[in-house]
Amino acid sequence: QVQLVESGGGSVQAGGSLTLSCVISARTSSSTVMGWFRQSPGKEREFVACIKWNNDTPDYSGTIEGRFTISRGNDNHTVYLHLNSLKPEDSALYYCAAHLYWRGTYYYTDSDGYRYWGQGTRVTVSS
């Protein structure tokens, strides 16, 4: 049973920063892709960022405007999302997602491409 465990959410004021972490319980591969999605009340889940294990290249949603950075740990089991210059509209439940052997059937921004999901960690940004 593959598990993803997120941590690092919390409450901050606008302009503040947080770092989210996600640890995957399974062995990763060179074709692993891990990403972050978020969902606010009344809205659909949206793609935030992902990173590909084979070349460490990230993809980002255009809505975050360069304020967030995704990276992976040297242990090959952890992915981080560094949230900077937070805005109230960034408030959401942030989900970590992964596919251990990405085949390219879906775009990286498509949640259907990810096989494993965490329970989410909440980020609340006050004005």
N, C-alpha and C positions, 0 to 999 in steps of 0.2 A: 504494500500500500504506500504510494508516494504521497508525502505530505509536504505542504508549504506552510511555513509559519512566519507571519509578518509581525513586526514590532516597530516602535518608534513614533507612532502617532501621538497626537496630543493637541492641546489648545495653545495658540499663540496669537499675538496681535499682528495686525497687518504690517508687512515689511519684515516680519521675522522669518526664521529658518527652522527647518526640521530635517532630519535624516531618517528615512524609512529603511528597514532591513527586511530581507526575506531569505529564509534558509530552506533549501530543498533537501529532503531526506534521501533521495536516490542518487546514484552515481550519474554524473552528467557525461555528455559526449561532445565531440567536436561539432556536432550539428544541433546542440541544444540552443534553444532560444528562451529567454526569460524576459518578462515584461511587467508593466504596471498599467492597470486600468483604474478608473475611479467612477463612482456613482453618487450623485446627489439626490436628495428626495425629489421624486416627481420627474426625474430625468433618466435617460437611458445610460447604461454603462458606456464609458468612452475610453478610448486608448489614450495613454499618456506617454509611454516610452517603452522601448525594448532594447535588448542587447543580444547580439549573436555571439555564441561561444567561439565560432571558428576564426573570427578575425577581430573580435571586440568592437565591432562597429555598432553604434547606437542609431535608433530612429526615434524621432520625437513628434508629438502632436504639434501642429502649428499654434494651438491655443495657449501653450505654455510660454511662448515668446522667449525662449532661451533662459528661462529662470530655473529650470530643473536640469539635473544631470544624473544620468544613470551610469552605474559602474558595477563591476563584479569583484568579489573578493578573490584572493589568491588561493583560497581553499576549494574553488570551483563548485561551491555549494551555496554561495551567498550572492545576492544582488542587492544593491543599494539604490535608493532614489533620494538625491539631495534636493530639497525644496528650498528655494531662496526667494526673497522679495514676495512673500506670500500675500495673496489678496483674499478678501472674504469669499469671492467666487471660487476659490480653490478648496473651500470646505467640502468634504466628501468622505465617503468610505473608500479607501484605497486598497485595491486587490492586487496581489501578486499572482502571476500566471506563468505557466511553463509548458514547453513541449520538449521532451528529451531528444527527439529525432525529427527535427523539422524537415518536411518534405517539399515545401514550396507550393502546396495546394492552395493555401490562403495567403493573403497579404498579411504582413506583420501587424497591421492595425486591426485586423479582424479577430474578434474574440473567439470565433469558432475554430481558429487555428491552434488554440491553446488547450491542451488536454487536462492540465492540472491547475487547480485554483486554491488559493488560501482563503481564510475566513474574513480577511479584511482588517484594516487598522484605520481608525477614524482620525481625520484631521479637521480641526475647527479653527477658523481664522476670524478673529473679531476685528471690527473697524475701530 
